Amino acid sequence: MDVRKEQAQLSLLLVDDDVELCSMMKEYFSQMGHQLDCAHNGRDGLSRAFKNSYDLIVLDVMLPIVNGFTVLQQLRRRKEVPVIMLTARVQQSDRIEGLNLGADDYLPKPFDADELLARIRAVLRRTGRLEQAEEVQKFGDVHVNLQAREVWAAGEIVDLTALEFDILALLVRSAGRIVTRDEITASLLEREASPYDRALDVHISHLRQKLEGGRTLIRTVRGVGYVFTADTGANV
């Protein structure tokens, strides 16, 4: 079972004339458990936006037929959907114009797919559109409540230390993506000024003992880091 399919699915629209970029983003968001539609010009982007209900629209500035700024203006007259604008241009005036027209965020090209997803989640939280239920992640019979800092497995609460929960939460929020040892260490060092990087393997081992029960939830990528895979098995 793919862990990401049990997370709250987002419905997104990417309006960009770069067909290769759209294809890569569509594959990435599908792997992350989200639905991404694509349009390659401003006219088609507006048509899709008006016909469908999207959680957020990612909109390029430089579009054929109808440019991104005009698309944004038309959207704001009829829709309250959040918009993140993309641009390969570096002029500050472009960013200011987009924000003044109602864009919720701005991301320069080239960009990292993980950063785009993080920006999307940040905008949805800021606008109150990300459901609180998303804070409870379900992986078979393992439930992780990120807000209450509780973990349940097979209907029983799992006793984790604060540090173990912090590691687990970081991995869960990045489910399906490799989280490097450096990322985990840097994140933890913001909370505790101790050399946790040397003890990281021990903490991961404890998490596995408490959660996995013969299945694989946390996979080690040797020499790189860890990935939360939630291989819950065929019986889940």
N, CA, C and O of each residue as an XYZ file, in Angstrom:
944
protein
N       0.843     -1.198      0.000
C       0.000      0.000      0.000
C       0.877      1.247      0.000
O       1.866      1.304      0.732
N       0.538      2.230     -0.795
C       1.313      3.466     -0.852
C       0.835      4.398      0.240
O      -0.335      4.779      0.269
N       1.735      4.768      1.142
C       1.384      5.623      2.267
C       0.749      6.929      1.827
O      -0.152      7.439      2.493
N       1.212      7.474      0.709
C       0.776      8.821      0.344
C      -0.677      8.869     -0.069
O      -1.294      9.933     -0.021
N      -1.238      7.741     -0.475
C      -2.637      7.735     -0.884
C      -3.568      7.935      0.293
O      -4.738      8.264      0.098
N      -3.074      7.742      1.528
C      -3.936      7.892      2.689
C      -3.876      9.302      3.257
O      -4.602      9.619      4.199
N      -3.023     10.150      2.701
C      -2.954     11.520      3.164
C      -3.987     12.353      2.417
O      -4.499     11.946      1.374
N      -4.281     13.509      2.960
C      -5.267     14.377      2.340
C      -4.809     14.760      0.931
O      -3.758     15.379      0.766
N      -5.586     14.396     -0.070
C      -5.207     14.681     -1.446
C      -5.555     16.108     -1.810
O      -6.643     16.590     -1.494
N      -4.634     16.781     -2.473
C      -4.857     18.134     -2.955
C      -5.177     18.091     -4.438
O      -4.633     17.275     -5.182
N      -6.061     18.976     -4.854
C      -6.383     19.133     -6.265
C      -5.770     20.442     -6.747
O      -6.158     21.516     -6.289
N      -4.820     20.359     -7.663
C      -4.014     21.509     -8.052
C      -4.058     21.709     -9.568
O      -4.287     20.769    -10.329
N      -3.835     22.949     -9.984
C      -3.736     23.277    -11.405
C      -2.427     24.018    -11.640
O      -2.132     25.006    -10.968
N      -1.642     23.528    -12.605
C      -0.414     24.197    -13.020
C      -0.629     24.756    -14.419
O      -0.937     24.012    -15.350
N      -0.465     26.076    -14.566
C      -0.606     26.731    -15.864
C       0.777     27.191    -16.293
O       1.303     28.172    -15.766
N       1.362     26.484    -17.249
C       2.735     26.755    -17.686
C       2.909     26.196    -19.083
O       2.441     25.094    -19.371
N       3.576     26.938    -19.958
C       3.749     26.480    -21.337
C       4.933     25.535    -21.512
O       5.180     25.053    -22.618
N       5.666     25.267    -20.439
C       6.772     24.322    -20.480
C       6.193     22.911    -20.302
O       5.924     22.475    -19.183
N       6.010     22.214    -21.420
C       5.358     20.898    -21.395
C       6.166     19.899    -20.581
O       5.600     19.091    -19.845
N       7.498     19.951    -20.712
C       8.347     19.009    -19.975
C       8.238     19.247    -18.474
O       8.153     18.298    -17.694
N       8.241     20.521    -18.068
C       8.092     20.850    -16.648
C       6.753     20.340    -16.123
O       6.688     19.747    -15.047
N       5.693     20.571    -16.879
C       4.364     20.120    -16.454
C       4.330     18.611    -16.283
O       3.742     18.103    -15.329
N       4.954     17.900    -17.198
C       4.978     16.438    -17.117
C       5.712     15.972    -15.867
O       5.258     15.057    -15.181
N       6.851     16.603    -15.569
C       7.621     16.229    -14.384
C       6.851     16.545    -13.109
O       6.843     15.748    -12.171
N       6.199     17.715    -13.074
C       5.450     18.103    -11.883
C       4.232     17.208    -11.699
O       3.870     16.874    -10.571
N       3.601     16.821    -12.800
C       2.436     15.940    -12.711
C       2.842     14.597    -12.109
O       2.133     14.049    -11.264
N       3.989     14.069    -12.550
C       4.481     12.806    -12.017
C       4.857     12.939    -10.549
O       4.540     12.067     -9.739
N       5.529     14.025    -10.210
C       5.951     14.241     -8.816
C       4.740     14.322     -7.885
O       4.698     13.638     -6.862
N       3.764     15.148     -8.233
C       2.605     15.317     -7.346
C       1.767     14.046     -7.278
O       1.156     13.760     -6.249
N       1.735     13.288     -8.362
C       1.041     12.005     -8.326
C       1.723     11.067     -7.345
O       1.054     10.376     -6.577
N       3.048     11.040     -7.365
C       3.803     10.203     -6.430
C       3.568     10.636     -4.988
O       3.600      9.811     -4.075
N       3.335     11.917     -4.787
C       3.083     12.434     -3.450
C       1.616     12.320     -3.044
O       1.236     12.757     -1.958
N       0.792     11.733     -3.915
C      -0.603     11.485     -3.574
C      -1.554     12.614     -3.897
O      -2.649     12.677     -3.338
N      -1.157     13.517     -4.796
C      -1.992     14.674     -5.125
C      -2.350     14.678     -6.614
O      -1.653     14.081     -7.434
N      -3.435     15.353     -6.940
C      -3.903     15.464     -8.316
C      -3.461     16.801     -8.900
O      -3.800     17.858     -8.369
N      -2.705     16.750     -9.991
C      -2.242     17.969    -10.653
C      -2.717     17.973    -12.095
O      -2.346     17.097    -12.876
N      -3.545     18.966    -12.456
C      -3.932     19.178    -13.844
C      -3.011     20.234    -14.450
O      -2.449     21.059    -13.729
N      -2.856     20.208    -15.755
C      -1.969     21.156    -16.425
C      -2.680     21.838    -17.581
O      -3.505     21.231    -18.264
N      -2.350     23.108    -17.792
C      -2.777     23.860    -18.965
C      -1.554     24.611    -19.472
O      -0.712     25.048    -18.688
N      -1.463     24.759    -20.810
C      -0.229     25.281    -21.384
C      -0.357     26.687    -21.956
O       0.577     27.190    -22.579
N      -1.500     27.321    -21.751
C      -1.642     28.733    -22.104
C      -2.676     29.362    -21.183
O      -3.423     28.663    -20.499
N      -2.711     30.685    -21.174
C      -3.581     31.384    -20.244
C      -5.055     31.148    -20.476
O      -5.831     31.059    -19.525
N      -5.448     31.047    -21.732
C      -6.871     30.829    -22.042
C      -7.347     29.491    -21.505
O      -8.395     29.415    -20.864
N      -6.578     28.429    -21.764
C      -6.962     27.107    -21.282
C      -6.891     27.036    -19.754
O      -7.686     26.348    -19.113
N      -5.916     27.764    -19.184
C      -5.813     27.799    -17.731
C      -7.046     28.394    -17.090
O      -7.560     27.872    -16.101
N      -7.523     29.500    -17.663
C      -8.746     30.131    -17.142
C      -9.939     29.197    -17.291
O     -10.761     29.079    -16.383
N     -10.030     28.541    -18.429
C     -11.146     27.635    -18.666
C     -11.179     26.522    -17.630
O     -12.233     26.230    -17.065
N     -10.037     25.902    -17.378
C      -9.971     24.839    -16.377
C     -10.283     25.370    -14.982
O     -10.988     24.726    -14.205
N      -9.751     26.551    -14.673
C      -9.948     27.119    -13.337
C     -11.419     27.419    -13.071
O     -11.903     27.234    -11.955
N     -12.130     27.883    -14.099
C     -13.533     28.229    -13.917
C     -14.446     26.995    -13.897
O     -15.499     27.005    -13.259
N     -14.034     25.947    -14.594
C     -14.864     24.742    -14.676
C     -14.671     23.800    -13.489
O     -15.565     23.021    -13.160
N     -13.509     23.873    -12.850
C     -13.176     22.924    -11.790
C     -12.903     23.641    -10.475
O     -12.664     24.848    -10.437
N     -12.945     22.874     -9.415
C     -12.655     23.409     -8.086
C     -11.272     22.913     -7.655
O     -11.086     21.726     -7.391
N     -10.312     23.826     -7.589
C      -8.943     23.485     -7.204
C      -8.613     24.062     -5.827
O      -9.112     25.117     -5.436
N      -7.764     23.340     -5.113
C      -7.292     23.858     -3.825
C      -6.333     25.016     -4.025
O      -6.279     25.930     -3.202
N      -5.574     24.984     -5.117
C      -4.598     26.045     -5.383
C      -4.189     25.972     -6.848
O      -4.198     24.902     -7.458
N      -3.827     27.136     -7.407
C      -3.365     27.224     -8.788
C      -1.943     27.760     -8.803
O      -1.637     28.764     -8.160
N      -1.078     27.077     -9.546
C       0.302     27.524     -9.765
C       0.341     28.125    -11.167
O       0.041     27.443    -12.147
N       0.707     29.393    -11.259
C       0.507     30.160    -12.485
C       1.803     30.828    -12.945
O       2.390     31.629    -12.219
N       2.241     30.489    -14.159
C       3.432     31.118    -14.728
C       3.081     32.512    -15.235
O       1.964     32.753    -15.695
N       4.041     33.421    -15.147
C       3.817     34.788    -15.634
C       3.820     34.826    -17.153
O       2.930     35.417    -17.765
N       4.820     34.197    -17.763
C       5.009     34.260    -19.213
C       4.216     33.141    -19.888
O       4.703     32.017    -20.016
N       3.005     33.452    -20.313
C       2.129     32.470    -20.942
C       1.705     32.937    -22.329
O       1.531     34.137    -22.542
N       1.534     32.016    -23.278
C       0.994     32.402    -24.585
C      -0.500     32.691    -24.505
O      -1.189     32.247    -23.587
N      -0.977     33.440    -25.481
C      -2.387     33.826    -25.662
C      -2.831     34.827    -24.599
O      -3.181     35.959    -24.931
N      -2.821     34.430    -23.335
C      -3.169     35.340    -22.235
C      -2.076     35.219    -21.174
O      -1.821     34.123    -20.675
N      -1.427     36.333    -20.826
C      -0.311     36.233    -19.883
C      -0.795     35.996    -18.451
O      -1.978     36.141    -18.146
N       0.148     35.629    -17.584
C      -0.191     35.246    -16.223
C      -0.841     36.347    -15.410
O      -1.734     36.078    -14.607
N      -0.407     37.585    -15.606
C      -0.996     38.688    -14.853
C      -2.470     38.879    -15.214
O      -3.303     39.126    -14.342
N      -2.778     38.763    -16.496
C      -4.172     38.897    -16.926
C      -5.008     37.727    -16.419
O      -6.152     37.904    -16.002
N      -4.422     36.523    -16.460
C      -5.120     35.357    -15.910
C      -5.441     35.579    -14.436
O      -6.552     35.299    -13.987
N      -4.464     36.084    -13.690
C      -4.675     36.339    -12.266
C      -5.783     37.358    -12.038
O      -6.616     37.185    -11.148
N      -5.794     38.410    -12.834
C      -6.858     39.423    -12.715
C      -8.227     38.804    -12.946
O      -9.163     39.067    -12.191
N      -8.353     37.974    -13.994
C      -9.631     37.335    -14.296
C     -10.045     36.369    -13.191
O     -11.219     36.284    -12.833
N      -9.069     35.647    -12.659
C      -9.375     34.719    -11.566
C      -9.922     35.457    -10.355
O     -10.909     35.035     -9.753
N      -9.283     36.547    -10.008
C      -9.662     37.272     -8.796
C     -11.057     37.886     -8.902
O     -11.675     38.177     -7.878
N     -11.561     38.089    -10.108
C     -12.910     38.620    -10.288
C     -13.987     37.576    -10.008
O     -15.125     37.918     -9.684
N     -13.615     36.282    -10.139
C     -14.625     35.229    -10.015
C     -14.291     34.140     -9.013
O     -15.174     33.378     -8.621
N     -13.028     34.046     -8.588
C     -12.610     32.948     -7.726
C     -11.782     33.471     -6.556
O     -11.113     34.499     -6.656
N     -11.845     32.736     -5.440
C     -11.019     33.055     -4.290
C      -9.901     32.028     -4.095
O      -9.276     31.974     -3.036
N      -9.660     31.226     -5.112
C      -8.662     30.167     -5.023
C      -7.260     30.764     -4.827
O      -6.915     31.740     -5.495
N      -6.447     30.197     -3.925
C      -5.078     30.684     -3.744
C      -4.246     30.485     -5.011
O      -4.450     29.527     -5.756
N      -3.309     31.402     -5.244
C      -2.471     31.361     -6.441
C      -1.013     31.586     -6.063
O      -0.679     32.538     -5.357
N      -0.145     30.688     -6.547
C       1.301     30.896     -6.464
C       1.791     31.178     -7.868
O       1.517     30.407     -8.788
N       2.515     32.276     -8.047
C       3.000     32.642     -9.371
C       4.437     32.192     -9.553
O       5.235     32.201     -8.615
N       4.757     31.790    -10.803
C       6.101     31.388    -11.182
C       6.646     32.378    -12.204
O       5.893     32.906    -13.023
N       7.950     32.631    -12.159
C       8.555     33.451    -13.197
C      10.030     33.146    -13.313
O      10.710     32.892    -12.319
N      10.521     33.176    -14.556
C      11.948     33.032    -14.806
C      12.622     34.400    -14.831
O      13.849     34.492    -14.883
N      11.821     35.457    -14.794
C      12.379     36.806    -14.808
C      12.731     37.228    -13.384
O      12.098     36.793    -12.422
N      13.732     38.066    -13.266
C      14.253     38.413    -11.940
C      13.834     39.798    -11.472
O      14.141     40.188    -10.346
N      13.142     40.542    -12.317
C      12.774     41.905    -11.932
C      11.852     41.910    -10.712
O      10.858     41.186    -10.661
N      12.200     42.730     -9.749
C      11.372     42.853     -8.552
C       9.993     43.388     -8.905
O       9.015     43.091     -8.219
N       9.910     44.186     -9.988
C       8.627     44.772    -10.383
C       7.616     43.693    -10.739
O       6.421     43.857    -10.492
N       8.088     42.579    -11.322
C       7.177     41.482    -11.657
C       6.559     40.902    -10.390
O       5.353     40.670    -10.316
N       7.420     40.673     -9.389
C       6.943     40.104     -8.134
C       5.947     41.040     -7.466
O       4.904     40.604     -6.980
N       6.273     42.321     -7.444
C       5.387     43.305     -6.821
C       4.051     43.366     -7.548
O       2.995     43.420     -6.918
N       4.102     43.357     -8.886
C       2.850     43.418     -9.648
C       1.974     42.211     -9.358
O       0.767     42.350     -9.155
N       2.579     41.018     -9.336
C       1.808     39.813     -9.059
C       1.175     39.842     -7.687
O       0.007     39.485     -7.532
N       1.929     40.262     -6.693
C       1.388     40.332     -5.330
C       0.287     41.380     -5.232
O      -0.711     41.176     -4.541
N       0.469     42.495     -5.919
C      -0.552     43.547     -5.897
C      -1.840     43.103     -6.570
O      -2.924     43.577     -6.228
N      -1.720     42.192     -7.527
C      -2.907     41.692     -8.223
C      -3.603     40.580     -7.456
O      -4.684     40.133     -7.842
N      -2.978     40.129     -6.360
C      -3.650     39.145     -5.514
C      -2.986     37.797     -5.420
O      -3.580     36.863     -4.882
N      -1.747     37.656     -5.933
C      -1.042     36.388     -5.782
C      -0.742     36.149     -4.304
O      -0.461     37.089     -3.562
N      -0.804     34.901     -3.886
C      -0.550     34.561     -2.487
C       0.926     34.301     -2.210
O       1.376     34.414     -1.069
N       1.672     33.957     -3.242
C       3.105     33.726     -3.081
C       3.739     33.782     -4.457
O       3.050     33.769     -5.476
N       5.069     33.846     -4.470
C       5.825     33.980     -5.708
C       7.014     33.052     -5.627
O       7.707     33.033     -4.610
N       7.272     32.278     -6.677
C       8.400     31.353     -6.685
C       9.186     31.534     -7.987
O       8.625     31.372     -9.071
N      10.469     31.866     -7.892
C      11.267     32.042     -9.107
C      11.671     30.714     -9.727
O      11.844     29.719     -9.023
N      11.819     30.700    -11.037
C      12.336     29.543    -11.755
C      13.852     29.676    -11.890
O      14.359     30.794    -11.986
N      14.587     28.563    -11.900
C      14.134     27.192    -11.658
C      13.847     26.975    -10.178
O      14.392     27.677     -9.326
N      12.991     26.004     -9.873
C      12.614     25.749     -8.490
C      12.674     24.258     -8.213
O      12.687     23.441     -9.134
N      12.711     23.915     -6.941
C      12.724     22.529     -6.508
C      11.286     22.082     -6.240
O      10.508     22.823     -5.638
N      10.931     20.878     -6.683
C       9.561     20.393     -6.527
C       9.157     20.312     -5.059
O       8.022     20.634     -4.710
N      10.078     19.884     -4.198
C       9.767     19.812     -2.770
C       9.475     21.194     -2.203
O       8.598     21.349     -1.353
N      10.215     22.206     -2.677
C       9.956     23.570     -2.196
C       8.593     24.054     -2.659
O       7.878     24.717     -1.908
N       8.229     23.723     -3.901
C       6.911     24.131     -4.388
C       5.809     23.515     -3.536
O       4.860     24.203     -3.162
N       5.925     22.228     -3.225
C       4.917     21.580     -2.393
C       4.874     22.218     -1.010
O       3.796     22.411     -0.448
N       6.043     22.546     -0.458
C       6.085     23.202      0.851
C       5.419     24.574      0.783
O       4.700     24.959      1.705
N       5.653     25.310     -0.300
C       5.011     26.625     -0.472
C       3.497     26.468     -0.584
O       2.741     27.257     -0.017
N       3.064     25.450     -1.317
C       1.625     25.206     -1.474
C       0.987     24.953     -0.115
O      -0.047     25.540      0.208
N       1.595     24.087      0.677
C       1.044     23.783      2.001
C       1.041     25.030      2.888
O       0.094     25.262      3.638
N       2.101     25.825      2.797
C       2.174     27.039      3.616
C       1.066     28.018      3.246
O       0.442     28.617      4.122
N       0.825     28.179      1.953
C      -0.236     29.089      1.506
C      -1.602     28.570      1.949
O      -2.447     29.345      2.396
N      -1.819     27.266      1.826
C      -3.114     26.699      2.204
C      -3.353     26.810      3.707
O      -4.481     27.031      4.147
N      -2.292     26.656      4.489
C      -2.445     26.855      5.937
C      -2.742     28.321      6.247
O      -3.602     28.633      7.072
N      -2.023     29.205      5.580
C      -2.185     30.635      5.833
C      -3.583     31.112      5.463
O      -4.143     31.989      6.121
N      -4.142     30.532      4.410
C      -5.476     30.938      3.962
C      -6.584     30.120      4.617
O      -7.765     30.316      4.332
N      -6.185     29.191      5.507
C      -7.183     28.405      6.231
C      -7.831     27.321      5.416
O      -8.888     26.818      5.799
N      -7.226     26.934      4.287
C      -7.846     25.947      3.409
C      -7.333     24.535      3.622
O      -7.920     23.581      3.113
N      -6.254     24.389      4.363
C      -5.732     23.056      4.606
C      -6.471     22.454      5.781
O      -6.412     22.978      6.894
N      -7.158     21.370      5.542
C      -8.013     20.791      6.570
C      -7.195     20.363      7.779
O      -6.092     19.833      7.646
N      -7.751     20.601      8.950
C      -7.084     20.193     10.179
C      -6.857     18.684     10.205
O      -5.925     18.201     10.846
N      -7.716     17.944      9.502
C      -7.575     16.485      9.475
C      -6.257     16.038      8.879
O      -5.791     14.929      9.141
N      -5.646     16.920      8.062
C      -4.378     16.548      7.464
C      -3.299     16.366      8.526
O      -2.294     15.696      8.290
N      -3.513     16.969      9.706
C      -2.532     16.818     10.769
C      -2.541     15.400     11.340
O      -1.620     15.026     12.066
N      -3.564     14.606     11.024
C      -3.588     13.203     11.439
C      -3.274     12.357     10.212
O      -4.096     12.237      9.303
N      -2.089     11.778     10.192
C      -1.664     10.961      9.070
C      -1.924      9.495      9.402
O      -1.617      9.041     10.504
N      -2.495      8.749      8.442
C      -2.857      7.355      8.670
C      -2.088      6.456      7.714
O      -2.108      6.651      6.499
N      -1.415      5.476      8.283
C      -0.632      4.527      7.505
C      -1.032      3.127      7.960
O      -0.420      2.570      8.871
N      -2.045      2.565      7.334
C      -2.574      1.302      7.818
C      -3.134      1.501      9.216
O      -3.972      2.377      9.428
N      -2.677      0.692     10.181
C      -3.180      0.830     11.556
C      -2.289      1.729     12.403
O      -2.440      1.784     13.623
N      -1.357      2.437     11.758
C      -0.523      3.415     12.467
C      -1.050      4.810     12.168
O      -1.090      5.229     11.011
N      -1.459      5.536     13.221
C      -1.990      6.888     13.088
C      -1.065      7.854     13.819
O      -0.719      7.647     14.982
N      -0.673      8.909     13.117
C       0.228      9.903     13.693
C      -0.501     11.242     13.756
O      -0.810     11.832     12.721
N      -0.774     11.716     14.960
C      -1.421     13.018     15.153
C      -0.320     14.035     15.397
O       0.236     14.115     16.492
N      -0.010     14.817     14.359
C       1.110     15.744     14.431
C       0.838     16.905     15.386
O       1.764     17.443     15.993
N      -0.420     17.285     15.519
C      -0.756     18.406     16.392
C      -0.739     17.986     17.858
O      -0.168     18.682     18.699
N      -1.356     16.861     18.162
C      -1.415     16.381     19.549
C      -0.156     15.638     19.960
O       0.025     15.320     21.136
N       0.718     15.358     18.992
C       1.962     14.620     19.244
C       1.673     13.250     19.856
O       2.261     12.849     20.860
N       0.736     12.548     19.201
C       0.374     11.202     19.634
C       0.512     10.236     18.464
O       0.272     10.593     17.311
N       0.902      9.010     18.785
C       1.024      7.957     17.792
C       0.267      6.738     18.289
O       0.417      6.325     19.439
N      -0.558      6.159     17.400
C      -1.323      4.971     17.735
C      -0.959      3.868     16.752
O      -0.793      4.127     15.560
N      -0.835      2.646     17.243
C      -0.577      1.484     16.392
C      -1.490      0.353     16.835
O      -1.500     -0.030     18.005
N      -2.260     -0.179     15.887
C      -3.206     -1.265     16.177
C      -4.132     -0.902     17.332
O      -4.463     -1.750     18.161
N      -4.548      0.359     17.380
C      -5.490      0.808     18.398
C      -4.889      1.116     19.744
O      -5.611      1.479     20.673
N      -3.581      0.981     19.876
C      -2.908      1.259     21.146
C      -1.970      2.452     20.992
O      -1.278      2.580     19.982
N      -1.951      3.318     21.994
C      -1.057      4.460     21.934
C       0.379      3.993     22.112
O       0.657      3.114     22.927
N       1.287      4.584     21.346
C       2.703      4.221     21.385
C       3.449      5.266     22.205
O       3.317      6.468     21.973
N       4.223      4.795     23.155
C       4.976      5.694     24.039
C       6.289      6.077     23.372
O       7.221      5.274     23.327
N       6.368      7.288     22.859
C       7.585      7.794     22.237
C       8.182      8.914     23.074
O       7.457      9.670     23.721
N       9.491      9.018     23.058
C      10.134     10.175     23.675
C       9.891     11.387     22.785
O       9.501     11.246     21.626
N      10.124     12.580     23.331
C       9.928     13.800     22.553
C      10.814     13.807     21.312
O      10.384     14.219     20.234
N      12.040     13.354     21.470
C      12.961     13.332     20.338
C      12.542     12.307     19.288
O      12.632     12.569     18.089
N      12.085     11.146     19.738
C      11.615     10.133     18.798
C      10.429     10.650     17.990
O      10.339     10.417     16.785
N       9.508     11.364     18.672
C       8.359     11.900     17.947
C       8.809     12.955     16.944
O       8.293     12.999     15.827
N       9.763     13.805     17.323
C      10.247     14.833     16.400
C      10.850     14.214     15.144
O      10.621     14.696     14.035
N      11.619     13.146     15.325
C      12.194     12.458     14.169
C      11.088     11.864     13.304
O      11.095     12.012     12.082
N      10.125     11.182     13.957
C       9.024     10.565     13.223
C       8.208     11.607     12.468
O       7.857     11.398     11.307
N       7.906     12.725     13.118
C       7.106     13.776     12.474
C       7.816     14.319     11.240
O       7.185     14.564     10.212
N       9.124     14.504     11.344
C       9.893     15.000     10.205
C       9.833     14.018      9.039
O       9.687     14.425      7.886
N       9.945     12.730      9.340
C       9.884     11.712      8.295
C       8.477     11.604      7.698
O       8.320     11.457      6.486
N       7.461     11.679      8.555
C       6.073     11.570      8.085
C       5.720     12.726      7.166
O       5.075     12.527      6.136
N       6.135     13.927      7.527
C       5.824     15.100      6.698
C       6.506     15.019      5.330
O       6.090     15.686      4.382
N       7.539     14.211      5.237
C       8.257     14.042      3.967
C       8.058     12.636      3.420
O       8.919     12.134      2.697
N       6.944     11.990      3.749
C       6.700     10.598      3.361
C       6.940     10.381      1.872
O       6.444     11.130      1.031
N       7.708      9.346      1.566
C       8.016      9.034      0.184
C       9.258      9.714     -0.341
O       9.713      9.408     -1.444
N       9.819     10.639      0.434
C      11.030     11.350      0.021
C      12.159     11.040      0.997
O      11.933     10.936      2.203
N      13.367     10.894      0.477
C      14.520     10.657      1.341
C      14.813     11.908      2.158
O      14.963     12.998      1.607
N      14.894     11.745      3.472
C      15.307     12.833      4.363
C      16.740     12.531      4.778
O      17.005     11.505      5.403
N      17.650     13.409      4.437
C      19.055     13.136      4.700
C      19.366     13.236      6.190
O      18.637     13.862      6.960
N      20.456     12.608      6.565
C      20.903     12.685      7.948
C      21.176     14.133      8.341
O      20.890     14.541      9.467
N      21.729     14.902      7.413
C      22.006     16.315      7.694
C      20.717     17.086      7.962
O      20.675     17.933      8.854
N      19.656     16.793      7.185
C      18.377     17.471      7.400
C      17.829     17.175      8.791
O      17.378     18.074      9.501
N      17.875     15.902      9.165
C      17.341     15.516     10.475
C      18.157     16.161     11.581
O      17.599     16.699     12.537
N      19.469     16.109     11.455
C      20.338     16.683     12.478
C      20.119     18.180     12.607
O      20.016     18.701     13.718
N      20.046     18.880     11.467
C      19.850     20.326     11.501
C      18.520     20.681     12.149
O      18.435     21.628     12.930
N      17.480     19.916     11.820
C      16.168     20.181     12.392
C      16.176     19.984     13.896
O      15.622     20.799     14.634
N      16.801     18.908     14.358
C      16.831     18.614     15.788
C      17.710     19.581     16.541
O      17.428     19.909     17.693
N      18.761     20.038     15.916
C      19.669     20.960     16.599
C      19.026     22.313     16.851
O      19.501     23.093     17.677
N      17.933     22.589     16.127
C      17.206     23.816     16.414
C      16.519     23.722     17.776
O      16.198     24.738     18.393
N      16.296     22.479     18.238
C      15.605     22.275     19.504
C      16.579     21.931     20.635
O      16.421     22.401     21.762
N      17.573     21.116     20.328
C      18.505     20.647     21.348
C      19.922     20.787     20.830
O      20.259     20.221     19.790
N      20.752     21.527     21.534
C      22.131     21.734     21.110
C      23.007     20.578     21.573
O      23.949     20.780     22.339
N      22.699     19.354     21.107
C      23.461     18.166     21.451
C      23.774     17.403     20.173
O      23.059     17.542     19.181
N      24.826     16.603     20.181
C      25.241     15.907     18.957
C      24.354     14.712     18.640
O      24.825     13.576     18.684
N      23.076     14.940     18.319
C      22.135     13.857     18.056
C      22.462     13.105     16.772
O      21.996     11.983     16.574
N      23.268     13.724     15.889
C      23.569     13.048     14.642
C      24.266     11.713     14.890
O      24.032     10.759     14.147
N      25.130     11.617     15.927
C      25.819     10.373     16.225
C      24.872      9.330     16.819
O      25.109      8.128     16.699
N      23.815      9.790     17.449
C      22.872      8.859     18.081
C      21.654      8.602     17.198
O      20.726      7.906     17.613
N      21.646      9.154     15.991
C      20.457      9.078     15.149
C      20.058      7.637     14.851
O      18.877      7.297     14.899
N      21.031      6.797     14.545
C      20.718      5.395     14.242
C      20.032      4.699     15.414
O      19.162      3.849     15.222
N      20.432      5.066     16.624
C      19.831      4.470     17.816
C      18.365      4.883     17.928
O      17.499      4.054     18.208
N      18.095      6.161     17.709
C      16.717      6.653     17.806
C      15.832      6.036     16.717
O      14.677      5.692     16.970
N      16.377      5.901     15.513
C      15.628      5.263     14.434
C      15.335      3.808     14.793
O      14.235      3.314     14.545
N      16.308      3.132     15.372
C      16.121      1.741     15.789
C      15.010      1.622     16.818
O      14.198      0.699     16.756
N      14.970      2.558     17.770
C      13.915      2.546     18.781
C      12.546      2.759     18.138
O      11.577      2.097     18.507
N      12.465      3.685     17.176
C      11.199      3.930     16.483
C      10.723      2.665     15.771
O       9.543      2.320     15.824
N      11.638      1.988     15.115
C      11.271      0.765     14.408
C      10.753     -0.298     15.368
O       9.764     -0.973     15.083
N      11.412     -0.439     16.485
C      10.999     -1.445     17.463
C       9.592     -1.156     17.982
O       8.809     -2.076     18.215
N       9.283      0.104     18.157
C       7.994      0.490     18.733
C       6.857      0.492     17.712
O       5.696      0.328     18.087
N       7.171      0.674     16.434
C       6.122      0.886     15.437
C       5.956     -0.227     14.419
O       4.834     -0.509     13.999
N       7.031     -0.858     14.016
C       6.961     -1.642     12.788
C       6.317     -3.017     12.953
O       5.489     -3.392     12.123
N       6.655     -3.767     13.967
C       6.037     -5.072     14.165
C       6.149     -5.999     12.978
O       5.159     -6.608     12.572
N       7.331     -6.115     12.420
C       7.538     -7.027     11.300
C       7.350     -6.426      9.934
O       7.637     -7.092      8.940
N       6.880     -5.196      9.833
C       6.724     -4.533      8.541
C       7.749     -3.405      8.439
O       8.432     -3.094      9.415
N       7.854     -2.807      7.284
C       8.814     -1.723      7.081
C       8.085     -0.383      7.013
O       7.287     -0.148      6.106
N       8.362      0.479      7.966
C       7.830      1.841      7.933
C       8.923      2.844      7.577
O       8.685      3.799      6.838
N      10.119      2.620      8.109
C      11.232      3.541      7.899
C      12.351      2.769      7.205
O      12.902      1.818      7.759
N      12.674      3.190      6.001
C      13.724      2.508      5.237
C      15.014      3.318      5.273
O      14.996      4.538      5.111
N      16.118      2.641      5.484
C      17.422      3.286      5.489
C      17.979      3.340      4.073
O      18.019      2.324      3.378
N      18.407      4.519      3.648
C      19.133      4.677      2.390
C      20.591      4.856      2.777
O      21.003      5.939      3.194
N      21.352      3.816      2.643
C      22.703      3.765      3.196
C      23.567      4.934      2.730
O      23.687      5.212      1.536
N      24.162      5.604      3.705
C      25.044      6.719      3.412
C      24.340      8.019      3.091
O      24.989      9.042      2.871
N      22.986      7.990      3.060
C      22.229      9.200      2.686
C      21.292      9.633      3.809
O      21.411     10.739      4.336
N      20.354      8.748      4.173
C      19.384      9.116      5.198
C      18.283      8.088      5.308
O      18.539      6.887      5.232
N      17.050      8.554      5.486
C      15.919      7.669      5.726
C      14.707      8.131      4.921
O      14.577      9.307      4.581
N      13.824      7.175      4.625
C      12.589      7.512      3.930
C      11.446      6.775      4.617
O      11.549      5.581      4.901
N      10.356      7.492      4.881
C       9.157      6.890      5.475
C       8.347      6.292      4.338
O       7.791      7.015      3.511
N       8.282      4.956      4.301
C       7.635      4.261      3.185
C       6.310      3.639      3.568
O       5.430      3.483      2.722
N       6.153      3.281      4.842
C       4.911      2.669      5.326
C       4.476      1.496      4.462
O       3.385      1.494      3.893
N       5.347      0.504      4.374
C       4.983     -0.747      3.710
C       4.113     -1.542      4.674
O       4.599     -2.376      5.439
N       2.809     -1.260      4.617
C       1.895     -1.825      5.606
C       1.475     -3.245      5.288
O       0.847     -3.907      6.115
N       1.810     -3.719      4.108
C       1.491     -5.114      3.784
C       0.123     -5.279      3.158
O      -0.694     -4.359      3.187
N      -0.127     -6.438      2.598
C      -1.355     -6.682      1.839
C      -2.580     -6.804      2.708
O      -3.698     -6.667      2.211
N      -2.404     -7.060      3.999
C      -3.548     -7.285      4.878
C      -4.147     -6.009      5.428
O      -5.182     -6.043      6.094
N      -3.494     -4.860      5.149
C      -3.986     -3.598      5.717
C      -5.083     -3.057      4.829
O      -5.644     -2.000      5.116
